[in-house]
Amino acid sequence: MYINRIGTFRDHPDLLGVSVYFQGCDAEPKCYMCHNPETWLVSEEYKRDPEKTLKIINEKISNLLTHFPKVSLALLGGEPLAPNNRKDVLLLSKHFKEKYGSRLVILLFSWRTPKDIVRERLLEYVQYVDEFVLGRYLHKYHQDGFPASKNQLHIDRETFEKMVNVIKRREHRDSSIFI
């Protein structure tokens, strides 16, 4: 597990929560004026033991839930859906969703769009995610507030599923034209 840092931050627009900043970003080119360029490169110095990481995150979530009825777990980076991070995103999101249920909102940030997630066959890795911030950070569209640039989508699970279904239908229709 390659993680830059874990902390209690406000990376969700409405909820206080725990943020896990993954190490490694596969976006090419990198986003101009990226908020976290220190998370781009995968390095052994950021390798963490999965069991210890689960324990640290659990302690932080559990502590927050003693004060708030609902909290968030934000998965960001770097890039949570970079090849070196995908399995860990699934591990963390599944573990904590099963443990805390609706008291925990899992929010995933990715430079990818819903179309990229479908085309790259990444749906299994995001099956426990409740909300998404999708799309590249574009500095020319920077805004104060959430998300950080106007082109990014902040969507819930239901909206994400609807978008995925539309994308799949279009791809199926487009592929059947050539049969």
Contact map, one row per residue, 1 for C-alpha under 8 A:
11100000000000000000000000000000000000000000001111000000000000000000000000000000000010010000000000000000000000000000000000000000000000000000000000000000000000000000000000000000000
11110000000000000000011100000000000000000111011100000000000000000000000000000000000110000000000000000000000000000000000000000000000000000000000000000000000000000000000000000000000
11111100000000000001111000000000000000000000011100000000000000000000000000000000000000000000000000000000000000000000000000000000000000000000000000000000000000000000000000000000000
01111100000000000001111000000000000000100000010000000000000000000000000000001000000000000000000000000000000000000000000000000000000000000000000000000000000000000000000000000000000
00111110000000000001110000000000000000000000000000000000000000000000000000000000000000000000000000000000000000000000000000000000000000000000000000000000000000000000000000000000000
00111111000000000111100000000000000000000000000000000000100000000000000000000000000000000000000000000000000000000000000000000000000000000000000000000000000000000000000000000000000
00001111100000000111000000000000000000000000000000000000000000000000000000000000000000000000000000000000000000000000000000000000000000000000000000000000000000000000000000000000000
00000111110000011110000000000000000000000000000000000000000100000000000000000000000000000000000000000000000000000000000000000000000000000000000000000000000000000000000000000000000
00000011111000011110000000000000000000000000000000000000000000000000000000000000000000000000000000000000000000000000000000000000000000000000000000000000000000000000000000000000000
00000001111110111000000000000000000000000000000000000000000000000000000000000000000000000000000000000000000000000000000000000000000000000000000000000000000000000000000000000000000
00000000111110011010000000000000000000000000000000000000000000000000000001000000000000000000000000000000000000000000000000000000000000000000000000000000000000000000000000000000000
00000000011111111000000000000000000000000000000000000000000000000000000101000000000000000000000000000000001000000000000000000000000000000000000000000000000000000000000000000000000
00000000011111100000000000000000000000000000000000000000000000000000000000000000000000000000000000000000000000000000000000000000000000000000000001000000000000000000000000000000000
00000000000111110000000000000000000000000000000000000000000000000000000000000000000000000000000000000000000000000000000000000000000000000000000000000000000000000000000000000000000
00000000010111111000000000000000000000000000000000000000000000000000011100000000000000000000000000000000000000000000000000000000000000000000000000000000000000000000000000000000000
00000001111101111100000000000000000000000000000000000000000000010000001100000000000000000000000000000000000000000000000000000000000000000000000000000000000000000000000000000000000
00000001111100111110000000000000000000000000000000000000000010010000001111000000000000000000000000000000000000000000000000000000000000000000000000000000000000000000000000000000000
00000111100000011111000000000000000000000000000000000000100110000000001111000000000000000000000000000000000000000000000000000000000000000000000000000000000000000000000000000000000
00000111101000001111100000000000000000000000000000000000000000000000000011110000000000000000000000000000000000000000000000000000000000000000000000000000000000000000000000000000000
00111110000000000111110000000000000000000000000000000000000000000000000011111000000000000000000000000000000000000000000000000000000000000000000000000000000000000000000000000000000
00111100000000000011111000000000000000100000000000000000000000000000000000111100000000000000000000000000000000000000000000000000000000000000000000000000000000000000000000000000000
01111000000000000001111100000000000000100000000000000000000000000000000000111111000010000000000000000000000000000000000000000000000000000000000000000000000000000000000000000000000
01110000000000000000111110000000000000111110010000000000000000000000000000001110000010000000000000000000000000000000000000000000000000000000000000000000000000000000000000000000000
01000000000000000000011111000000000000111100000000000000000000000000000000001110010110000000000000000000000000000000000000000000000000000000000000000000000000000000000000000000000
00000000000000000000001111100000000000111100000000000000000000000000000000001111010000000000000000000000000000000000000000000000000000000000000000000000000000000000000000000000000
00000000000000000000000111110000000000010000000000000000000000000000000000000010011000000000000000000000000000000000000000000000000000000000000000000000000000000000000000000000000
00000000000000000000000011111110000000000000000000000000000000000000000000000010000000000000000000000000000000100000000000000000000000000000000000000000000000000000000000000000000
00000000000000000000000001111100000000000000000000000000000000000000000000000000000000000000000000000000000000000000000000000000000000000000000000000000000000000000000000000000000
00000000000000000000000000111110000000000000000000000000000000000000000000000000000000000000000000000000000000000000000000000000000000000000000000000000000000000000000000000000000
00000000000000000000000000111111010000000000000000000000000000000000000000000000000000000000000000000000000000000000000000000000000000000000000000000000000000000000000000000000000
00000000000000000000000000101111110000000000000000000000000000000000000000000000000000000000000000000000000000000000000000000000000000011100000000000000000000000000000000000000000
00000000000000000000000000000111110000000000000000000000000000000000000000000000000000000000000000000000000000000000000000000000000000001110000000000000000000000000000000000000000
00000000000000000000000000000011111000000000000000000000000000000000000000000000000000000000000000000000000000000000000000000000000000000010000000000000000000000000000000000000000
00000000000000000000000000000111111110000000000000000000000000000000000000000000000000000000000000000000000000000000000000000000000000001000000000000000000000000000000000000000000
00000000000000000000000000000000111110000000000000000000000000000000000000000000000000000000000000000000000000000000000000000000000000000000000000000000000000000000000000000000000
00000000000000000000000000000000011111110000000000000000000000000000000000001100000000000000000000000000000000000000000000000000000000000000000000000000000000000000000000000000000
00000000000000000000000000000000011111110000000000000000000000000000000000000100000000000000000000000000000000000000000000000000000000000000000000000000000000000000000000000000000
00000000000000000000000000000000000111111000000000000000000000000000000000000000000000000000000000000000000000000000000000000000000000000000000000000000000000000000000000000000000
00010000000000000000111110000000000111111100000000000000000000000000000000001100000000000000000000000000000000000000000000000000000000000000000000000000000000000000000000000000000
00000000000000000000001111000000000111111100000000000000000000000000000000001110000000000000000000000000000000000000000000000000000000000000000000000000000000000000000000000000000
00000000000000000000001110000000000001111110000000000000000000000000000000000000000000000000000000000000000000000000000000000000000000000000000000000000000000000000000000000000000
01000000000000000000001110000000000000111111010000000000000000000000000000000000000000000000000000000000000000000000000000000000000000000000000000000000000000000000000000000000000
01000000000000000000001000000000000000001111111000000000000000000000000000000000000000000000000000000000000000000000000000000000000000000000000000000000000000000000000000000000000
01000000000000000000000000000000000000000111111000000000000000000000000000000000000000000000000000000000000000000000000000000000000000000000000000000000000000000000000000000000000
00000000000000000000000000000000000000000011111000000000000000000000000000000000000000000000000000000000000000000000000000000000000000000000000000000000000000000000000000000000000
01110000000000000000001000000000000000000111111100000000000000000000000000000000000000000000000000000000000000000000000000000000000000000000000000000000000000000000000000000000000
11100000000000000000000000000000000000000011111110000000000000000000000000000000000000000000000000000000000000000000000000000000000000000000000000000000000000000000000000000000000
11100000000000000000000000000000000000000000011111011000000000000000000000000000000000000000000000000000000000000000000000000000000000000000000000000000000000000000000000000000000
10000000000000000000000000000000000000000000001111111000000000000000000000000000000000000000000000000000000000000000000000000000000000000000000000000000000000000000000000000000000
10000000000000000000000000000000000000000000000111111100000000000000000000000000000000000000000000000000000000000000000000000000000000000000000000000000000000000000000000000000000
00000000000000000000000000000000000000000000000011111110000000000000000000000000000000000000000000000000000000000000000000000000000000000000000000000000000000000000000000000000000
00000000000000000000000000000000000000000000000111111111000000000000000000000000000000000000000000000000000000000000000000000000000000000000000000000000000000000000000000000000000
00000000000000000000000000000000000000000000000111111111100000000000000000000000000000000000000000000000000000000000000000000000000000000000000000000000000000000000000000000000000
00000000000000000000000000000000000000000000000001111111110000000000000000000000000000000001000000000000000000000000000000000000000000000000000000000000000000000000000000000000000
00000000000000000000000000000000000000000000000000111111111000000000000000000000000000000000000000000000000000000000000000000000000000000000000000000000000000000000000000000000000
00000000000000000000000000000000000000000000000000011111111100000000000000000000000000000000000000000000000000000000000000000000000000000000000000000000000000000000000000000000000
00000100000000000100000000000000000000000000000000001111111110000000000000000000000000000000000000000000000000000000000000000000000000000000000000000000000000000000000000000000000
00000000000000000000000000000000000000000000000000000111111111000000000000000000000000000000000100000000000000000000000000000000000000000000000000000000000000000000000000000000000
00000000000000000000000000000000000000000000000000000011111111100000000000000000000000000000000000000000000000000000000000000000000000000000000000000000000000000000000000000000000
00000001000000000100000000000000000000000000000000000001111111110000000000000000000000000000000000000000000000000000000000000000000000000000000000000000000000000000000000000000000
00000000000000001100000000000000000000000000000000000000111111111000001010000000000000000000000000000000000000000000000000000000000000000000000000000000000000000000000000000000000
00000000000000000000000000000000000000000000000000000000011111111100000000000000000000000000000000000000000000000000000000000000000000000000000000000000000000000000000000000000000
00000000000000000000000000000000000000000000000000000000001111111110000000000000000000000000000000000000000000000000000000000000000000000000000000000000000000000000000000000000000
00000000000000011000000000000000000000000000000000000000000111111111001000000000000000000000000000000000000000000000000000000000000000000000000000000000000000000000000000000000000
00000000000000000000000000000000000000000000000000000000000011111111111000000000000000000000000000000000000000000000000000000000000000000000000000000000000000000000000000000000000
00000000000000000000000000000000000000000000000000000000000001111111100000000000000000000000000000000000000000000000000000000000000000000000000000000000000000000000000000000000000
00000000000000000000000000000000000000000000000000000000000000111111100000000000000000000000000000000000000000000000000000000000000000000000000000000000000000000000000000000000000
00000000000000000000000000000000000000000000000000000000000000011111111000000000000000000000000000000000000000000000000000000000000000000000000000000000000000000000000000000000000
00000000000000000000000000000000000000000000000000000000000000001111111000000000000000000000000000000010000000000000000000000000000000000000000000000000000000000000000000000000000
00000000000000100000000000000000000000000000000000000000000000001001111100000000000000000000000000000111100000000000000000000000000000000000000000000000000000000000000000000000000
00000000000000111100000000000000000000000000000000000000000010011001111110000000000000000000000000000011100000000000000000000000000000000000000000000000000000000000000000000000000
00000000000100111100000000000000000000000000000000000000000000000000011111000000000000000000000000000001111000000000000000000000000000000000000000000000000000000000000000000000000
00000000000000001111000000000000000000000000000000000000000010000000001111100000000000000000000000000001111000000000000000000000000000000000000000000000000000000000000000000000000
00000000001100001111000000000000000000000000000000000000000000000000000111110000000000000000000000000000011110000000000000000000000000000000000000000000000000000000000000000000000
00000000000000000011110000000000000000000000000000000000000000000000000011111001000000001000000000000000011110000000000000000000000000000000000000000000000000000000000000000000000
00000000000000000011110000000000000000000000000000000000000000000000000001111111000000000000000000000000000111000000000000000000000000000000000000000000000000000000000000000000000
00010000000000000001111110000000000100110000000000000000000000000000000000111111000000000000000000000000000010000000000000000000000000000000000000000000000000000000000000000000000
00000000000000000000111110000000000110110000000000000000000000000000000000011111000000000000000000000000000000000000000000000000000000000000000000000000000000000000000000000000000
00000000000000000000011111100000000000010000000000000000000000000000000000011111110010000000000000000000000011100000000000000000000000000000000000000000000000000000000000000000000
00000000000000000000010010000000000000000000000000000000000000000000000000111111110011001000000000000000000111000000000000000000000000000000000000000000000000000000000000000000000
00000000000000000000000000000000000000000000000000000000000000000000000000000011111111001000000000000000000001000000000001001000000000000000000000000000000000000000000000000000000
00000000000000000000000111000000000000000000000000000000000000000000000000000011111111000000000000000000000000000000000000000000000000000000000000000000000000000000000000000000000
00000000000000000000000001000000000000000000000000000000000000000000000000000000111111000000000000000000000000000000000000000000000000000000000000000000000000000000000000000000000
01000000000000000000000100000000000000000000000000000000000000000000000000000000111111100000000000000000000000000000000000000000000000000000000000000000000000000000000000000000000
11000000000000000000011100000000000000000000000000000000000000000000000000000011111111111000000000000000000000000000000000000000000000000000000000000000000000000000000000000000000
00000000000000000000000000000000000000000000000000000000000000000000000000000001111111111100000000000000000000000000000000001000000000000000000000000000000000000000000000000000000
00000000000000000000000000000000000000000000000000000000000000000000000000000000000111111110000000000000000000000000000000001000000000000000000000000000000000000000000000000000000
10000000000000000000000000000000000000000000000000000000000000000000000000000000000011111111000000000000000000000000000000000000000000000000000000000000000000000000000000000000000
00000000000000000000000000000000000000000000000000000000000000000000000000100001100011111111100000000000000000000000000000001100000000000000000000000000000000000000000000000000000
00000000000000000000000000000000000000000000000000000000000000000000000000000000000001111111110000000000000000000000000000011111000000000000000000000000000000000000000000000000000
00000000000000000000000000000000000000000000000000000000000000000000000000000000000000111111111000000000000000000000000000000000000000000000000000000000000000000000000000000000000
00000000000000000000000000000000000000000000000000000100000000000000000000000000000000011111111100000000000000000000000000000000000000000000000000000000000000000000000000000000000
00000000000000000000000000000000000000000000000000000000000000000000000000000000000000001111111110000000010000000000000000000101100000000000000000000000000000000000000000000000000
00000000000000000000000000000000000000000000000000000000000000000000000000000000000000000111111111000000000000000000000000000001000000000000000000000000000000000000000000000000000
00000000000000000000000000000000000000000000000000000000000000000000000000000000000000000011111111100000000000000000000000000000000000000000000000000000000000000000000000000000000
00000000000000000000000000000000000000000000000000000000010000000000000000000000000000000001111111111001000000000000000000000000000000000000000000000000000000000000000000000000000
00000000000000000000000000000000000000000000000000000000000000000000000000000000000000000000111111111101010000000000000000000001000000000000000000000000000000000000000000000000000
00000000000000000000000000000000000000000000000000000000000000000000000000000000000000000000011111111000000000000000000000000000000000000000000000000000000000000000000000000000000
00000000000000000000000000000000000000000000000000000000000000000000000000000000000000000000001111111000000000000000000000000000000000000000000000000000000000000000000000000000000
00000000000000000000000000000000000000000000000000000000000000000000000000000000000000000000000111111111000000000000000000000000000000000000000000000000000000000000000000000000000
00000000000000000000000000000000000000000000000000000000000000000000000000000000000000000000000111111111000000000000000000000000000000000000000000000000000000000000000000000000000
00000000000000000000000000000000000000000000000000000000000000000000010000000000000000000000000010011111100000000000000000000000000000000000000000000000000000000000000000000000000
00000000000000000000000000000000000000000000000000000000000000000000111000000000000000000000000000011111100000000000000000000000000000000000000000000000000000000000000000000000000
00000000000000000000000000000000000000000000000000000000000000000000011110000000000000000000000110011111110000000000000000000000000000000000000000000000000000000000000000000000000
00000000000000000000000000000000000000000000000000000000000000000000011110000000000000000000000000000111111000000000000000000000111000000000000000000000000000000000000000000000000
00000000000000000000000000000000000000000000000000000000000000000000000111100000000000000000100010000001111100000000000000000001111000000000000000000000000000000000000000000000000
00000000000100000000000000000000000000000000000000000000000000000000000111100000000000000000000000000000111110000000000000000000111110000000000000000000000000000000000000000000000
00000000000000000000000000000000000000000000000000000000000000000000000001110001000000000000000000000000011111000000000000000000101110000000000000000000000000000000000000000000000
00000000000000000000000000000000000000000000000000000000000000000000000001111011000000000000000000000000001111100000000000000000000111000000000000000000000000000000000000000000000
00000000000000000000000000000000000000000000000000000000000000000000000000010011100000000000000000000000000111111000000000000000000111110000000000000000000000000000000000000000000
00000000000000000000000000100000000000000000000000000000000000000000000000000010000000000000000000000000000011111000000000000000000001111000000000000000000000000000000000000000000
00000000000000000000000000000000000000000000000000000000000000000000000000000000000000000000000000000000000001111111100000000000000001110000000000000000000000000000000000000000000
00000000000000000000000000000000000000000000000000000000000000000000000000000000000000000000000000000000000001111111100000000000000001100000000000000000000000000000000000000000000
00000000000000000000000000000000000000000000000000000000000000000000000000000000000000000000000000000000000000011111110000000000000001000000000000000000000000010011000000000000000
00000000000000000000000000000000000000000000000000000000000000000000000000000000000000000000000000000000000000011111111000000000000000000000000000000000000000000001001000000000000
00000000000000000000000000000000000000000000000000000000000000000000000000000000000000000000000000000000000000011111111100000000000000000000000000000000000000000000000000000000000
00000000000000000000000000000000000000000000000000000000000000000000000000000000000000000000000000000000000000011111111111100000000000000000000000000000000000000000000000000000000
00000000000000000000000000000000000000000000000000000000000000000000000000000000000000000000000000000000000000000111111111100000000000000000000000000000000000000001001100000000000
00000000000000000000000000000000000000000000000000000000000000000000000000000000000000000000000000000000000000000011111111000000000000000000000000000000000000000000000000000000000
00000000000000000000000000000000000000000000000000000000000000000000000000000000000000000000000000000000000000000001111111000000000000000000000000000000000000000000000000000000000
00000000000000000000000000000000000000000000000000000000000000000000000000000000000000000000000000000000000000000000111111110000000000000000000000000000000000000000000000000000000
00000000000000000000000000000000000000000000000000000000000000000000000000000000100000000000000000000000000000000000111111111100000000000000000000000000000000000000000000000000000
00000000000000000000000000000000000000000000000000000000000000000000000000000000000000000000000000000000000000000000110011111110000000000000000000000000000000000000000000000000000
00000000000000000000000000000000000000000000000000000000000000000000000000000000000000000100000000000000000000000000000011111110000000000000000000000000000000000000000000000000000
00000000000000000000000000000000000000000000000000000000000000000000000000000000100001101100000000000000000000000000000001111111000000000000000000000000000000000000000000000000000
00000000000000000000000000000000000000000000000000000000000000000000000000000000000000001100100000000000000000000000000001111111100000000000000000000000000000000000000000000000000
00000000000000000000000000000000000000000000000000000000000000000000000000000000000000000100000000000000000000000000000000111111100000000000000000000000000000000000000000000000000
00000000000000000000000000000000000000000000000000000000000000000000000000000000000000000100110010000000010000000000000000001111110000000000000000000000000000000000000000000000000
00000000000000000000000000000000000000000000000000000000000000000000000000000000000000000000100000000000111100000000000000000111111100000000000000000000000010000000000000000000000
00000000000000000000000000000000000000000000000000000000000000000000000000000000000000000000000000000000111000000000000000000001111100000000000000000000000110000000000000000000000
00000000000000000000000000000000000000000000000000000000000000000000000000000000000000000000000000000000111100000000000000000000111110000000000000000000011110000000000000000000000
00000000000000000000000000000000000000000000000000000000000000000000000000000000000000000000000000000000001111000000000000000000111111000000000000000000111110010000000000000000000
00000000000000000000000000000000000000000000000000000000000000000000000000000000000000000000000000000000001111000000000000000000001111100000000000100001111000000000000000000000000
00000000000000000000000000000000000000000000000000000000000000000000000000000000000000000000000000000000000011111100000000000000000111110000000000000001110000000000000000000000000
00000000000000000000000000000000000000000000000000000000000000000000000000000000000000000000000000000000000001111000000000000000000011111000000000000011100000000000000000000000000
00000000000000000000000000000010000000000000000000000000000000000000000000000000000000000000000000000000000001110000000000000000000001111100000000000011000000000000000000000000000
00000000000000000000000000000011010000000000000000000000000000000000000000000000000000000000000000000000000000100000000000000000000000111110010000011011000000000000000000000000000
00000000000000000000000000000011000000000000000000000000000000000000000000000000000000000000000000000000000000000000000000000000000000011111110000001010000000000000000000000000000
00000000000000000000000000000001100000000000000000000000000000000000000000000000000000000000000000000000000000000000000000000000000000001111110000001000000000000000000000000000000
00000000000000000000000000000000000000000000000000000000000000000000000000000000000000000000000000000000000000000000000000000000000000000111110000001000000000000000000000000000000
00000000000000000000000000000000000000000000000000000000000000000000000000000000000000000000000000000000000000000000000000000000000000000111111000001110000000000000000000000000000
00000000000000000000000000000000000000000000000000000000000000000000000000000000000000000000000000000000000000000000000000000000000000001111111100011100000000000000000000000000000
00000000000000000000000000000000000000000000000000000000000000000000000000000000000000000000000000000000000000000000000000000000000000000000111111111100000000000000000000000000000
00000000000000000000000000000000000000000000000000000000000000000000000000000000000000000000000000000000000000000000000000000000000000000000011111010000000000000000000000000000000
00000000000000000000000000000000000000000000000000000000000000000000000000000000000000000000000000000000000000000000000000000000000000000000001111110000000000000000000000000000000
00000000000010000000000000000000000000000000000000000000000000000000000000000000000000000000000000000000000000000000000000000000000000000000001111111000000000000000000000000000000
00000000000000000000000000000000000000000000000000000000000000000000000000000000000000000000000000000000000000000000000000000000000010000000001011111101110000000000000000000000000
00000000000000000000000000000000000000000000000000000000000000000000000000000000000000000000000000000000000000000000000000000000000000001000011111111101000000000000000000000000000
00000000000000000000000000000000000000000000000000000000000000000000000000000000000000000000000000000000000000000000000000000000000000001111111001111111000000000000000000000000000
00000000000000000000000000000000000000000000000000000000000000000000000000000000000000000000000000000000000000000000000000000000000000000000111000111111100000000000000000000000000
00000000000000000000000000000000000000000000000000000000000000000000000000000000000000000000000000000000000000000000000000000000000000111100100000001111100000000000000000000000000
00000000000000000000000000000000000000000000000000000000000000000000000000000000000000000000000000000000000000000000000000000000000011111000000000111111110000000000000000000000000
00000000000000000000000000000000000000000000000000000000000000000000000000000000000000000000000000000000000000000000000000000000000111100000000000100111111000000000000000000000000
00000000000000000000000000000000000000000000000000000000000000000000000000000000000000000000000000000000000000000000000000000000001111000000000000100001111100000000000000000000000
00000000000000000000000000000000000000000000000000000000000000000000000000000000000000000000000000000000000000000000000000000000001110000000000000000000111110110000000000000000000
00000000000000000000000000000000000000000000000000000000000000000000000000000000000000000000000000000000000000000000000000000000011100000000000000000000011111110000000000000000000
00000000000000000000000000000000000000000000000000000000000000000000000000000000000000000000000000000000000000000000000000000000111100000000000000000000001111111000000000000000000
00000000000000000000000000000000000000000000000000000000000000000000000000000000000000000000000000000000000000000000000000000000000000000000000000000000000111111100000000000000000
00000000000000000000000000000000000000000000000000000000000000000000000000000000000000000000000000000000000000000000000000000000000000000000000000000000001111111110000000000000000
00000000000000000000000000000000000000000000000000000000000000000000000000000000000000000000000000000000000000000100000000000000000100000000000000000000001111111111000000000000000
00000000000000000000000000000000000000000000000000000000000000000000000000000000000000000000000000000000000000000000000000000000000000000000000000000000000011111111100000000000000
00000000000000000000000000000000000000000000000000000000000000000000000000000000000000000000000000000000000000000000000000000000000000000000000000000000000001111111110000000000000
00000000000000000000000000000000000000000000000000000000000000000000000000000000000000000000000000000000000000000100000000000000000000000000000000000000000000111111111000000000000
00000000000000000000000000000000000000000000000000000000000000000000000000000000000000000000000000000000000000000110010000000000000000000000000000000000000000011111111100000000000
00000000000000000000000000000000000000000000000000000000000000000000000000000000000000000000000000000000000000000000000000000000000000000000000000000000000000001111111110000000000
00000000000000000000000000000000000000000000000000000000000000000000000000000000000000000000000000000000000000000000000000000000000000000000000000000000000000000111111111000000000
00000000000000000000000000000000000000000000000000000000000000000000000000000000000000000000000000000000000000000010010000000000000000000000000000000000000000000011111111100000000
00000000000000000000000000000000000000000000000000000000000000000000000000000000000000000000000000000000000000000000010000000000000000000000000000000000000000000001111111110000000
00000000000000000000000000000000000000000000000000000000000000000000000000000000000000000000000000000000000000000000000000000000000000000000000000000000000000000000111111111000000
00000000000000000000000000000000000000000000000000000000000000000000000000000000000000000000000000000000000000000000000000000000000000000000000000000000000000000000011111111100000
00000000000000000000000000000000000000000000000000000000000000000000000000000000000000000000000000000000000000000000000000000000000000000000000000000000000000000000001111111110000
00000000000000000000000000000000000000000000000000000000000000000000000000000000000000000000000000000000000000000000000000000000000000000000000000000000000000000000000111111111000
00000000000000000000000000000000000000000000000000000000000000000000000000000000000000000000000000000000000000000000000000000000000000000000000000000000000000000000000011111111100
00000000000000000000000000000000000000000000000000000000000000000000000000000000000000000000000000000000000000000000000000000000000000000000000000000000000000000000000001111111110
00000000000000000000000000000000000000000000000000000000000000000000000000000000000000000000000000000000000000000000000000000000000000000000000000000000000000000000000000111111111
00000000000000000000000000000000000000000000000000000000000000000000000000000000000000000000000000000000000000000000000000000000000000000000000000000000000000000000000000011111111
00000000000000000000000000000000000000000000000000000000000000000000000000000000000000000000000000000000000000000000000000000000000000000000000000000000000000000000000000001111111
00000000000000000000000000000000000000000000000000000000000000000000000000000000000000000000000000000000000000000000000000000000000000000000000000000000000000000000000000000111111
00000000000000000000000000000000000000000000000000000000000000000000000000000000000000000000000000000000000000000000000000000000000000000000000000000000000000000000000000000011111
